[in-house]
Amino acid sequence: MRVEDWGTMSIEFWAGVLLSGIVGFPVAIIANLYSDQVRDYLGRRRAIKLNKKRALELQMYQRVLRLVKGDPLQTLLLADQRYSILSSYCVSYASIGIFAAILYFRQAILSVVSPFVPLTAMVIVSLGGAIIGFAALSFVLDYQTTMRKVRRFSEYEAQIREKWGDDAI
């Protein structure tokens, strides 16, 4: 075939070439990469993840068990978590107040400093408040999960025994 005839080839031909390249190239790479070594690595990684999940769940079980038995250290840690939640929400609300104050006194602030300063302060306060608010939310979710497991300890213990076996506990 001559170079001059390339322009007369149909669009279906070039679409087929392009499609086979788009589909065939990644499939060939994946087929070559999915070797025995990669499968072995993925199997080991799956086992590592399962062991980590098991260790975290058993650690949570031990924490709940100590709370159910009335361990003073765990009770103090739970009270400290409640205090952290309250403190985080107070800081988050204070940041909302500071943001509102900056907006309210915007004209007075702009008469003294450049517009960049209040904008920067508002961004910093907003981001800080949001981060602390999300931290408080994660503390609340952890606290609720722990207390739910404490209230339904017999069901929770049965689930742990069923999932990981009697010897794990």
OpenMM code with the backbone's topology and positions (N, CA, C; nanometers):
from openmm import Vec3, app, unit

residues = "MET ARG VAL GLU ASP TRP GLY THR MET SER ILE GLU PHE TRP ALA GLY VAL LEU LEU SER GLY ILE VAL GLY PHE PRO VAL ALA ILE ILE ALA ASN LEU TYR SER ASP GLN VAL ARG ASP TYR LEU GLY ARG ARG ARG ALA ILE LYS LEU ASN LYS LYS ARG ALA LEU GLU LEU GLN MET TYR GLN ARG VAL LEU ARG LEU VAL LYS GLY ASP PRO LEU GLN THR LEU LEU LEU ALA ASP GLN ARG TYR SER ILE LEU SER SER TYR CYS VAL SER TYR ALA SER ILE GLY ILE PHE ALA ALA ILE LEU TYR PHE ARG GLN ALA ILE LEU SER VAL VAL SER PRO PHE VAL PRO LEU THR ALA MET VAL ILE VAL SER LEU GLY GLY ALA ILE ILE GLY PHE ALA ALA LEU SER PHE VAL LEU ASP TYR GLN THR THR MET ARG LYS VAL ARG ARG PHE SER GLU TYR GLU ALA GLN ILE ARG GLU LYS TRP GLY ASP ASP ALA ILE".split()
positions = [
    Vec3(0.0845, -0.1169, 0.0000),
    Vec3(0.0000, 0.0000, 0.0000),
    Vec3(0.0889, 0.1230, 0.0000),
    Vec3(0.0523, 0.2166, -0.0806),
    Vec3(0.1289, 0.3391, -0.0931),
    Vec3(0.0824, 0.4403, 0.0109),
    Vec3(0.1661, 0.5364, 0.0375),
    Vec3(0.1347, 0.6414, 0.1339),
    Vec3(0.0182, 0.7254, 0.0856),
    Vec3(0.0032, 0.7420, -0.0443),
    Vec3(-0.1051, 0.8229, -0.0976),
    Vec3(-0.2409, 0.7585, -0.0714),
    Vec3(-0.2443, 0.6259, -0.0547),
    Vec3(-0.3703, 0.5544, -0.0339),
    Vec3(-0.4179, 0.5600, 0.1113),
    Vec3(-0.3371, 0.6111, 0.2026),
    Vec3(-0.3778, 0.6160, 0.3428),
    Vec3(-0.5007, 0.7022, 0.3628),
    Vec3(-0.5118, 0.8059, 0.2899),
    Vec3(-0.6258, 0.8949, 0.3031),
    Vec3(-0.7549, 0.8320, 0.2540),
    Vec3(-0.7454, 0.7307, 0.1696),
    Vec3(-0.8660, 0.6678, 0.1165),
    Vec3(-0.9142, 0.5537, 0.2049),
    Vec3(-0.8381, 0.5182, 0.3080),
    Vec3(-0.8837, 0.4121, 0.3985),
    Vec3(-1.0058, 0.4610, 0.4751),
    Vec3(-1.0931, 0.3693, 0.5061),
    Vec3(-1.2183, 0.4081, 0.5701),
    Vec3(-1.1949, 0.4429, 0.7176),
    Vec3(-1.2877, 0.5179, 0.7705),
    Vec3(-1.2813, 0.5593, 0.9107),
    Vec3(-1.2992, 0.4396, 1.0037),
    Vec3(-1.3708, 0.3371, 0.9554),
    Vec3(-1.3909, 0.2170, 1.0366),
    Vec3(-1.2577, 0.1471, 1.0630),
    Vec3(-1.1708, 0.1453, 0.9633),
    Vec3(-1.0401, 0.0842, 0.9814),
    Vec3(-0.9611, 0.1551, 1.0902),
    Vec3(-0.9550, 0.2878, 1.0810),
    Vec3(-0.8776, 0.3639, 1.1792),
    Vec3(-0.9424, 0.3592, 1.3176),
    Vec3(-1.0743, 0.3539, 1.3218),
    Vec3(-1.1420, 0.3396, 1.4510),
    Vec3(-1.1096, 0.2041, 1.5121),
    Vec3(-1.1035, 0.1003, 1.4290),
    Vec3(-1.0663, -0.0325, 1.4788),
    Vec3(-0.9245, -0.0363, 1.5306),
    Vec3(-0.8331, 0.0281, 1.4583),
    Vec3(-0.6935, 0.0337, 1.5027),
    Vec3(-0.6828, 0.1080, 1.6348),
    Vec3(-0.7500, 0.2211, 1.6436),
    Vec3(-0.7460, 0.3011, 1.7652),
    Vec3(-0.8094, 0.2258, 1.8823),
    Vec3(-0.9247, 0.1642, 1.8595),
    Vec3(-0.9927, 0.0907, 1.9662),
    Vec3(-0.9114, -0.0288, 2.0125),
    Vec3(-0.8512, -0.1007, 1.9191),
    Vec3(-0.7694, -0.2157, 1.9597),
    Vec3(-0.6467, -0.1700, 2.0368),
    Vec3(-0.5936, -0.0553, 2.0021),
    Vec3(-0.4810, -0.0027, 2.0778),
    Vec3(-0.5214, 0.0411, 2.2170),
    Vec3(-0.6362, 0.1084, 2.2271),
    Vec3(-0.6833, 0.1558, 2.3574),
    Vec3(-0.7185, 0.0390, 2.4487),
    Vec3(-0.7834, -0.0621, 2.3955),
    Vec3(-0.8243, -0.1770, 2.4759),
    Vec3(-0.7098, -0.2773, 2.4904),
    Vec3(-0.6411, -0.3041, 2.3833),
    Vec3(-0.5395, -0.4091, 2.3842),
    Vec3(-0.4173, -0.3768, 2.4669),
    Vec3(-0.3709, -0.2537, 2.4632),
    Vec3(-0.2495, -0.2169, 2.5360),
    Vec3(-0.2654, -0.2336, 2.6877),
    Vec3(-0.3693, -0.1789, 2.7498),
    Vec3(-0.3840, -0.2003, 2.8942),
    Vec3(-0.4069, -0.3467, 2.9312),
    Vec3(-0.4822, -0.4190, 2.8478),
    Vec3(-0.5053, -0.5611, 2.8759),
    Vec3(-0.3741, -0.6382, 2.8705),
    Vec3(-0.2893, -0.6060, 2.7752),
    Vec3(-0.1591, -0.6738, 2.7653),
    Vec3(-0.0721, -0.6420, 2.8871),
    Vec3(-0.0746, -0.5173, 2.9318),
    Vec3(0.0047, -0.4798, 3.0500),
    Vec3(-0.0470, -0.5530, 3.1724),
    Vec3(-0.1789, -0.5549, 3.1920),
    Vec3(-0.2370, -0.6227, 3.3082),
    Vec3(-0.2075, -0.7723, 3.3027),
    Vec3(-0.2177, -0.8320, 3.1863),
    Vec3(-0.1897, -0.9752, 3.1730),
    Vec3(-0.0447, -1.0065, 3.2076),
    Vec3(0.0473, -0.9189, 3.1677),
    Vec3(0.1878, -0.9423, 3.2000),
    Vec3(0.2182, -0.9154, 3.3467),
    Vec3(0.1489, -0.8188, 3.4053),
    Vec3(0.1757, -0.7861, 3.5456),
    Vec3(0.1136, -0.8854, 3.6425),
    Vec3(0.0035, -0.9499, 3.6040),
    Vec3(-0.0639, -1.0413, 3.6953),
    Vec3(0.0066, -1.1765, 3.6935),
    Vec3(0.1290, -1.1757, 3.7378),
    Vec3(0.2102, -1.2968, 3.7390),
    Vec3(0.1962, -1.3665, 3.8741),
    Vec3(0.2677, -1.4783, 3.8900),
    Vec3(0.2631, -1.5530, 4.0157),
    Vec3(0.3169, -1.4699, 4.1317),
    Vec3(0.4214, -1.3919, 4.1060),
    Vec3(0.4773, -1.3087, 4.2119),
    Vec3(0.3763, -1.2042, 4.2590),
    Vec3(0.3061, -1.1447, 4.1656),
    Vec3(0.2067, -1.0433, 4.2019),
    Vec3(0.0923, -1.1084, 4.2777),
    Vec3(0.0471, -1.2261, 4.2328),
    Vec3(-0.0603, -1.2965, 4.3047),
    Vec3(-0.0162, -1.3348, 4.4450),
    Vec3(0.1074, -1.3794, 4.4597),
    Vec3(0.1587, -1.4134, 4.5935),
    Vec3(0.1642, -1.2899, 4.6824),
    Vec3(0.2104, -1.1784, 4.6274),
    Vec3(0.2161, -1.0539, 4.7040),
    Vec3(0.0769, -1.0112, 4.7480),
    Vec3(-0.0201, -1.0165, 4.6560),
    Vec3(-0.1562, -0.9779, 4.6907),
    Vec3(-0.2152, -1.0706, 4.7970),
    Vec3(-0.1828, -1.1976, 4.7898),
    Vec3(-0.2277, -1.2914, 4.8931),
    Vec3(-0.1679, -1.2599, 5.0289),
    Vec3(-0.0383, -1.2304, 5.0306),
    Vec3(0.0263, -1.1926, 5.1579),
    Vec3(-0.0326, -1.0632, 5.2106),
    Vec3(-0.0565, -0.9680, 5.1214),
    Vec3(-0.1125, -0.8385, 5.1625),
    Vec3(-0.2522, -0.8557, 5.2210),
    Vec3(-0.3310, -0.9442, 5.1611),
    Vec3(-0.4654, -0.9721, 5.2117),
    Vec3(-0.4571, -1.0324, 5.3520),
    Vec3(-0.3609, -1.1232, 5.3731),
    Vec3(-0.3441, -1.1840, 5.5051),
    Vec3(-0.2998, -1.0801, 5.6082),
    Vec3(-0.2120, -0.9893, 5.5676),
    Vec3(-0.1662, -0.8835, 5.6585),
    Vec3(-0.2827, -0.7930, 5.6975),
    Vec3(-0.3646, -0.7559, 5.5998),
    Vec3(-0.4809, -0.6711, 5.6288),
    Vec3(-0.5783, -0.7415, 5.7223),
    Vec3(-0.6009, -0.8703, 5.6992),
    Vec3(-0.6917, -0.9463, 5.7843),
    Vec3(-0.6382, -0.9543, 5.9271),
    Vec3(-0.5080, -0.9766, 5.9417),
    Vec3(-0.4484, -0.9821, 6.0758),
    Vec3(-0.4572, -0.8469, 6.1458),
    Vec3(-0.4376, -0.7390, 6.0705),
    Vec3(-0.4480, -0.6058, 6.1298),
    Vec3(-0.5909, -0.5779, 6.1737),
    Vec3(-0.6872, -0.6142, 6.0890),
    Vec3(-0.8279, -0.5950, 6.1238),
    Vec3(-0.8636, -0.6765, 6.2473),
    Vec3(-0.8150, -0.7983, 6.2529),
    Vec3(-0.8413, -0.8846, 6.3688),
    Vec3(-0.7827, -0.8243, 6.4956),
    Vec3(-0.6596, -0.7749, 6.4873),
    Vec3(-0.5953, -0.7155, 6.6045),
    Vec3(-0.6714, -0.5918, 6.6530),
    Vec3(-0.7164, -0.5071, 6.5593),
    Vec3(-0.7917, -0.3873, 6.5985),
    Vec3(-0.9262, -0.4229, 6.6611),
    Vec3(-0.9953, -0.5215, 6.6035),
    Vec3(-1.1243, -0.5613, 6.6594),
    Vec3(-1.1084, -0.6252, 6.7968),
    Vec3(-1.0039, -0.7048, 6.8153),
    Vec3(-0.9812, -0.7655, 6.9467),
    Vec3(-0.9363, -0.6622, 7.0495),
    Vec3(-0.8643, -0.5617, 7.0046),
    Vec3(-0.8262, -0.4523, 7.0936),
    Vec3(-0.9517, -0.3762, 7.1382),
    Vec3(-1.0425, -0.3506, 7.0460),
    Vec3(-1.1692, -0.2849, 7.0808),
    Vec3(-1.2502, -0.3729, 7.1758),
    Vec3(-1.2498, -0.5031, 7.1515),
    Vec3(-1.3216, -0.5950, 7.2401),
    Vec3(-1.2653, -0.5878, 7.3821),
    Vec3(-1.1331, -0.5855, 7.3939),
    Vec3(-1.0725, -0.5776, 7.5272),
    Vec3(-1.1092, -0.4461, 7.5961),
    Vec3(-1.1148, -0.3391, 7.5209),
    Vec3(-1.1540, -0.2091, 7.5776),
    Vec3(-1.2977, -0.2143, 7.6297),
    Vec3(-1.3882, -0.2696, 7.5486),
    Vec3(-1.5282, -0.2798, 7.5890),
    Vec3(-1.5419, -0.3740, 7.7085),
    Vec3(-1.4684, -0.4833, 7.7078),
    Vec3(-1.4734, -0.5781, 7.8198),
    Vec3(-1.4292, -0.5106, 7.9495),
    Vec3(-1.3215, -0.4329, 7.9433),
    Vec3(-1.2759, -0.3617, 8.0637),
    Vec3(-1.3785, -0.2580, 8.1093),
    Vec3(-1.4473, -0.1935, 8.0155),
    Vec3(-1.5526, -0.0986, 8.0535),
    Vec3(-1.6696, -0.1704, 8.1205),
    Vec3(-1.7062, -0.2855, 8.0668),
    Vec3(-1.8168, -0.3619, 8.1249),
    Vec3(-1.7806, -0.4081, 8.2653),
    Vec3(-1.6562, -0.4469, 8.2861),
    Vec3(-1.6114, -0.4916, 8.4181),
    Vec3(-1.5873, -0.3760, 8.5138),
    Vec3(-1.5919, -0.2524, 8.4642),
    Vec3(-1.5776, -0.1359, 8.5508),
    Vec3(-1.4342, -0.0965, 8.5797),
    Vec3(-1.3438, -0.1214, 8.4872),
    Vec3(-1.2038, -0.0834, 8.5043),
    Vec3(-1.1938, 0.0691, 8.5176),
    Vec3(-1.1353, 0.1187, 8.6282),
    Vec3(-1.1308, 0.2641, 8.6489),
    Vec3(-1.0506, 0.3378, 8.5410),
    Vec3(-0.9443, 0.2781, 8.4892),
    Vec3(-0.8647, 0.3439, 8.3865),
    Vec3(-0.9468, 0.3651, 8.2592),
    Vec3(-1.0202, 0.2627, 8.2164),
    Vec3(-1.1023, 0.2758, 8.0963),
    Vec3(-1.2151, 0.3764, 8.1172),
    Vec3(-1.2702, 0.3798, 8.2386),
    Vec3(-1.3746, 0.4779, 8.2689),
    Vec3(-1.3185, 0.6192, 8.2613),
    Vec3(-1.1975, 0.6390, 8.3124),
    Vec3(-1.1338, 0.7710, 8.3038),
    Vec3(-1.1023, 0.8084, 8.1596),
    Vec3(-1.0573, 0.7119, 8.0813),
    Vec3(-1.0288, 0.7392, 7.9396),
    Vec3(-1.1565, 0.7758, 7.8641),
    Vec3(-1.2675, 0.7107, 7.8988),
    Vec3(-1.3943, 0.7436, 7.8363),
    Vec3(-1.4404, 0.8837, 7.8765),
    Vec3(-1.4203, 0.9195, 8.0041),
    Vec3(-1.4542, 1.0546, 8.0492),
    Vec3(-1.3656, 1.1577, 7.9792),
    Vec3(-1.2386, 1.1250, 7.9603),
    Vec3(-1.1480, 1.2147, 7.8890),
    Vec3(-1.1926, 1.2318, 7.7442),
    Vec3(-1.2436, 1.1261, 7.6840),
    Vec3(-1.2937, 1.1356, 7.5470),
    Vec3(-1.4152, 1.2283, 7.5422),
    Vec3(-1.5040, 1.2178, 7.6409),
    Vec3(-1.6196, 1.3089, 7.6451),
    Vec3(-1.5730, 1.4531, 7.6622),
    Vec3(-1.4720, 1.4759, 7.7452),
    Vec3(-1.4181, 1.6104, 7.7636),
    Vec3(-1.3574, 1.6625, 7.6330),
    Vec3(-1.2883, 1.5765, 7.5606),
    Vec3(-1.2300, 1.6171, 7.4319),
    Vec3(-1.3392, 1.6545, 7.3319),
    Vec3(-1.4486, 1.5804, 7.3336),
    Vec3(-1.5600, 1.6125, 7.2446),
    Vec3(-1.6149, 1.7502, 7.2782),
    Vec3(-1.6377, 1.7745, 7.4048),
    Vec3(-1.6915, 1.9043, 7.4474),
    Vec3(-1.5950, 2.0179, 7.4140),
    Vec3(-1.4678, 1.9975, 7.4397),
    Vec3(-1.3674, 2.1001, 7.4091),
    Vec3(-1.3602, 2.1283, 7.2594),
    Vec3(-1.3655, 2.0236, 7.1803),
    Vec3(-1.3588, 2.0413, 7.0347),
    Vec3(-1.4775, 2.1204, 6.9836),
    Vec3(-1.5951, 2.0888, 7.0338),
    Vec3(-1.7118, 2.1644, 6.9901),
    Vec3(-1.7057, 2.3092, 7.0365),
    Vec3(-1.6545, 2.3342, 7.1571),
    Vec3(-1.6406, 2.4728, 7.2037),
    Vec3(-1.5444, 2.5513, 7.1137),
    Vec3(-1.4325, 2.4912, 7.0774),
    Vec3(-1.3365, 2.5579, 6.9885),
    Vec3(-1.3980, 2.5794, 6.8504),
    Vec3(-1.4740, 2.4815, 6.8038),
    Vec3(-1.5387, 2.4952, 6.6734),
    Vec3(-1.6403, 2.6092, 6.6746),
    Vec3(-1.7197, 2.6182, 6.7807),
    Vec3(-1.8159, 2.7281, 6.7917),
    Vec3(-1.7457, 2.8618, 6.8091),
    Vec3(-1.6341, 2.8633, 6.8813),
    Vec3(-1.5579, 2.9879, 6.8959),
    Vec3(-1.5042, 3.0339, 6.7608),
    Vec3(-1.4612, 2.9400, 6.6784),
    Vec3(-1.4122, 2.9790, 6.5452),
    Vec3(-1.5247, 3.0361, 6.4603),
    Vec3(-1.6454, 2.9827, 6.4750),
    Vec3(-1.7602, 3.0400, 6.4038),
    Vec3(-1.7859, 3.1821, 6.4538),
    Vec3(-1.7734, 3.2026, 6.5852),
    Vec3(-1.7907, 3.3365, 6.6412),
    Vec3(-1.6858, 3.4343, 6.5921),
    Vec3(-1.5621, 3.3902, 6.5847),
    Vec3(-1.4550, 3.4766, 6.5342),
    Vec3(-1.4797, 3.5109, 6.3878),
    Vec3(-1.5226, 3.4133, 6.3112),
    Vec3(-1.5540, 3.4364, 6.1697),
    Vec3(-1.6646, 3.5403, 6.1568),
    Vec3(-1.7697, 3.5261, 6.2392),
    Vec3(-1.8808, 3.6217, 6.2348),
    Vec3(-1.8348, 3.7608, 6.2784),
    Vec3(-1.7460, 3.7680, 6.3790),
    Vec3(-1.6957, 3.8978, 6.4248),
    Vec3(-1.6132, 3.9664, 6.3160),
    Vec3(-1.5333, 3.8883, 6.2466),
    Vec3(-1.4538, 3.9460, 6.1372),
    Vec3(-1.5465, 4.0002, 6.0287),
    Vec3(-1.6521, 3.9246, 5.9981),
    Vec3(-1.7475, 3.9733, 5.8982),
    Vec3(-1.8201, 4.0988, 5.9464),
    Vec3(-1.8577, 4.0999, 6.0733),
    Vec3(-1.9329, 4.2130, 6.1269),
    Vec3(-1.8480, 4.3406, 6.1294),
    Vec3(-1.7225, 4.3271, 6.1731),
    Vec3(-1.6338, 4.4425, 6.1840),
    Vec3(-1.5455, 4.4601, 6.0606),
    Vec3(-1.5871, 4.4077, 5.9502),
    Vec3(-1.5084, 4.4088, 5.8279),
    Vec3(-1.4685, 4.5505, 5.7855),
    Vec3(-1.5607, 4.6427, 5.7880),
    Vec3(-1.5298, 4.7789, 5.7438),
    Vec3(-1.4277, 4.8454, 5.8352),
    Vec3(-1.4422, 4.8253, 5.9656),
    Vec3(-1.3466, 4.8845, 6.0592),
    Vec3(-1.2084, 4.8214, 6.0439),
    Vec3(-1.2053, 4.6921, 6.0204),
    Vec3(-1.0770, 4.6233, 6.0030),
    Vec3(-1.0105, 4.6689, 5.8734),
    Vec3(-1.0895, 4.6825, 5.7668),
    Vec3(-1.0335, 4.7219, 5.6377),
    Vec3(-0.9795, 4.8646, 5.6391),
    Vec3(-1.0299, 4.9483, 5.7305),
    Vec3(-0.9776, 5.0850, 5.7382),
    Vec3(-0.8387, 5.0885, 5.8015),
    Vec3(-0.8005, 4.9799, 5.8717),
    Vec3(-0.6719, 4.9766, 5.9404),
    Vec3(-0.5688, 4.8923, 5.8639),
    Vec3(-0.6119, 4.7797, 5.8092),
    Vec3(-0.5181, 4.6870, 5.7435),
    Vec3(-0.5638, 4.6603, 5.6005),
    Vec3(-0.4805, 4.5906, 5.5278),
    Vec3(-0.5134, 4.5582, 5.3885),
    Vec3(-0.6217, 4.4495, 5.3841),
    Vec3(-0.6923, 4.4387, 5.2738),
    Vec3(-0.7995, 4.3387, 5.2617),
    Vec3(-0.7484, 4.1941, 5.2712),
    Vec3(-0.6213, 4.1738, 5.2470),
    Vec3(-0.5649, 4.0394, 5.2522),
    Vec3(-0.5657, 3.9833, 5.3944),
    Vec3(-0.5472, 4.0680, 5.4953),
    Vec3(-0.5374, 4.0220, 5.6349),
    Vec3(-0.6694, 3.9606, 5.6833),
    Vec3(-0.7843, 4.0301, 5.6730),
    Vec3(-0.9072, 3.9661, 5.7210),
    Vec3(-0.9445, 3.8422, 5.6403),
    Vec3(-0.9166, 3.8444, 5.5108),
    Vec3(-0.9460, 3.7270, 5.4290),
    Vec3(-0.8628, 3.6077, 5.4743),
    Vec3(-0.7353, 3.6306, 5.4991),
    Vec3(-0.6479, 3.5237, 5.5473),
    Vec3(-0.6939, 3.4734, 5.6829),
    Vec3(-0.7299, 3.5655, 5.7722),
    Vec3(-0.7777, 3.5263, 5.9047),
    Vec3(-0.9060, 3.4444, 5.8944),
    Vec3(-0.9947, 3.4842, 5.8056),
    Vec3(-1.1196, 3.4099, 5.7900),
    Vec3(-1.0949, 3.2695, 5.7360),
    Vec3(-1.0024, 3.2568, 5.6433),
    Vec3(-0.9705, 3.1249, 5.5885),
    Vec3(-0.9081, 3.0359, 5.6950),
    Vec3(-0.8146, 3.0911, 5.7707),
    Vec3(-0.7479, 3.0127, 5.8752),
    Vec3(-0.8476, 2.9697, 5.9820),
    Vec3(-0.9307, 3.0626, 6.0259),
    Vec3(-1.0298, 3.0312, 6.1296),
    Vec3(-1.1308, 2.9289, 6.0766),
    Vec3(-1.1739, 2.9443, 5.9533),
    Vec3(-1.2709, 2.8506, 5.8954),
    Vec3(-1.2128, 2.7104, 5.8837),
    Vec3(-1.0924, 2.7008, 5.8294),
    Vec3(-1.0303, 2.5690, 5.8153),
    Vec3(-1.0017, 2.5051, 5.9501),
    Vec3(-0.9513, 2.5849, 6.0440),
    Vec3(-0.9243, 2.5317, 6.1777),
    Vec3(-1.0503, 2.4832, 6.2451),
    Vec3(-1.1567, 2.5621, 6.2360),
    Vec3(-1.2837, 2.5206, 6.2956),
    Vec3(-1.3399, 2.3961, 6.2310),
    Vec3(-1.3273, 2.3863, 6.0997),
    Vec3(-1.3775, 2.2681, 6.0287),
    Vec3(-1.2982, 2.1435, 6.0669),
    Vec3(-1.1678, 2.1561, 6.0754),
    Vec3(-1.0849, 2.0411, 6.1118),
    Vec3(-1.1159, 1.9954, 6.2536),
    Vec3(-1.1276, 2.0902, 6.3446),
    Vec3(-1.1592, 2.0547, 6.4833),
    Vec3(-1.3006, 1.9983, 6.4934),
    Vec3(-1.3935, 2.0524, 6.4149),
    Vec3(-1.5291, 1.9979, 6.4137),
    Vec3(-1.5335, 1.8546, 6.3637),
    Vec3(-1.4572, 1.8250, 6.2591),
    Vec3(-1.4528, 1.6871, 6.2091),
    Vec3(-1.3841, 1.5940, 6.3089),
    Vec3(-1.2837, 1.6442, 6.3804),
    Vec3(-1.2202, 1.5626, 6.4847),
    Vec3(-1.3216, 1.5321, 6.5948),
    Vec3(-1.3996, 1.6322, 6.6331),
    Vec3(-1.5025, 1.6098, 6.7349),
    Vec3(-1.6055, 1.5088, 6.6867),
    Vec3(-1.6416, 1.5173, 6.5600),
    Vec3(-1.7366, 1.4224, 6.5043),
    Vec3(-1.6816, 1.2800, 6.5084),
    Vec3(-1.5538, 1.2627, 6.4779),
    Vec3(-1.4955, 1.1287, 6.4848),
    Vec3(-1.4906, 1.0789, 6.6289),
    Vec3(-1.4640, 1.1688, 6.7248),
    Vec3(-1.4678, 1.1308, 6.8663),
    Vec3(-1.6082, 1.0867, 6.9064),
    Vec3(-1.7092, 1.1595, 6.8590),
    Vec3(-1.8477, 1.1253, 6.8926),
    Vec3(-1.8848, 0.9891, 6.8346),
    Vec3(-1.8468, 0.9648, 6.7109),
    Vec3(-1.8788, 0.8359, 6.6482),
    Vec3(-1.8099, 0.7210, 6.7207),
    Vec3(-1.6849, 0.7391, 6.7603),
    Vec3(-1.6138, 0.6363, 6.8353),
    Vec3(-1.6794, 0.6137, 6.9709),
    Vec3(-1.7181, 0.7217, 7.0363),
    Vec3(-1.7837, 0.7115, 7.1669),
    Vec3(-1.9172, 0.6376, 7.1543),
    Vec3(-1.9963, 0.6729, 7.0533),
    Vec3(-2.1246, 0.6061, 7.0333),
    Vec3(-2.1068, 0.4578, 7.0033),
    Vec3(-2.0099, 0.4258, 6.9216),
    Vec3(-1.9843, 0.2853, 6.8889),
    Vec3(-1.9436, 0.2079, 7.0133),
    Vec3(-1.8569, 0.2672, 7.0931),
    Vec3(-1.8118, 0.2008, 7.2160),
    Vec3(-1.9286, 0.1802, 7.3108),
    Vec3(-2.0091, 0.2825, 7.3312),
    Vec3(-2.1198, 0.2707, 7.4248),
    Vec3(-2.2270, 0.1734, 7.3747),
    Vec3(-2.2480, 0.1664, 7.2444),
    Vec3(-2.3423, 0.0694, 7.1885),
    Vec3(-2.2929, -0.0726, 7.2161),
    Vec3(-2.1641, -0.0939, 7.2041),
    Vec3(-2.1086, -0.2266, 7.2300),
    Vec3(-2.1128, -0.2601, 7.3782),
    Vec3(-2.0976, -0.1600, 7.4635),
    Vec3(-2.1069, -0.1835, 7.6072),
    Vec3(-2.2502, -0.2217, 7.6440),
    Vec3(-2.3478, -0.1487, 7.5893),
    Vec3(-2.4886, -0.1773, 7.6217),
    Vec3(-2.5320, -0.3148, 7.5721),
    Vec3(-2.4814, -0.3558, 7.4589),
    Vec3(-2.5186, -0.4853, 7.4009),
    Vec3(-2.3993, -0.5803, 7.4047),
    Vec3(-2.3367, -0.5893, 7.5194),
    Vec3(-2.2112, -0.6634, 7.5290),
    Vec3(-2.2280, -0.8111, 7.4965),
    Vec3(-2.3347, -0.8739, 7.5427),
    Vec3(-2.3497, -1.0176, 7.5168),
    Vec3(-2.3606, -1.0459, 7.3673),
    Vec3(-2.4368, -0.9624, 7.2945),
    Vec3(-2.4462, -0.9797, 7.1492),
    Vec3(-2.3119, -0.9518, 7.0825),
    Vec3(-2.2446, -0.8466, 7.1286),
    Vec3(-2.1145, -0.8097, 7.0715),
    Vec3(-2.0128, -0.9207, 7.0942),
    Vec3(-2.0115, -0.9762, 7.2141),
    Vec3(-1.9172, -1.0837, 7.2445),
    Vec3(-1.9460, -1.2062, 7.1586),
    Vec3(-2.0730, -1.2363, 7.1368),
    Vec3(-2.1086, -1.3498, 7.0511),
    Vec3(-2.0615, -1.3259, 6.9077),
    Vec3(-2.0743, -1.2035, 6.8606),
    Vec3(-2.0272, -1.1719, 6.7251),
    Vec3(-1.8765, -1.1898, 6.7136),
    Vec3(-1.8032, -1.1421, 6.8136),
    Vec3(-1.6570, -1.1562, 6.8115),
    Vec3(-1.6180, -1.3034, 6.8151),
    Vec3(-1.6842, -1.3816, 6.9011),
    Vec3(-1.6536, -1.5250, 6.9084),
    Vec3(-1.6840, -1.5953, 6.7758),
    Vec3(-1.7953, -1.5564, 6.7133),
    Vec3(-1.8322, -1.6183, 6.5861),
    Vec3(-1.7336, -1.5801, 6.4760),
    Vec3(-1.6903, -1.4534, 6.4767),
    Vec3(-1.6044, -1.4046, 6.3696),
    Vec3(-1.4601, -1.4552, 6.3831),
    Vec3(-1.4059, -1.4504, 6.5047),
    Vec3(-1.2636, -1.4803, 6.5220),
    Vec3(-1.2377, -1.6084, 6.6018),
    Vec3(-1.3427, -1.6701, 6.6563),
    Vec3(-1.3257, -1.7943, 6.7296),
    Vec3(-1.3094, -1.7708, 6.8789),
    Vec3(-1.3361, -1.8767, 6.9551),
    Vec3(-1.3273, -1.8668, 7.1022),
    Vec3(-1.1836, -1.8457, 7.1500),
    Vec3(-1.0883, -1.9008, 7.0778),
    Vec3(-0.9493, -1.8881, 7.1222),
    Vec3(-0.8946, -1.7470, 7.1055),
    Vec3(-0.9576, -1.6649, 7.0217),
    Vec3(-0.9102, -1.5272, 7.0022),
    Vec3(-0.9372, -1.4409, 7.1240),
    Vec3(-1.0432, -1.4715, 7.1945),
    Vec3(-1.0809, -1.3927, 7.3114),
    Vec3(-1.0078, -1.4496, 7.4297),
] * unit.nanometer
topology = app.Topology()
chain = topology.addChain("A")
for resn in residues:
    res = topology.addResidue(resn, chain)
    for name in ("N", "CA", "C"):
        topology.addAtom(name, app.Element.getBySymbol(name[0]), res)
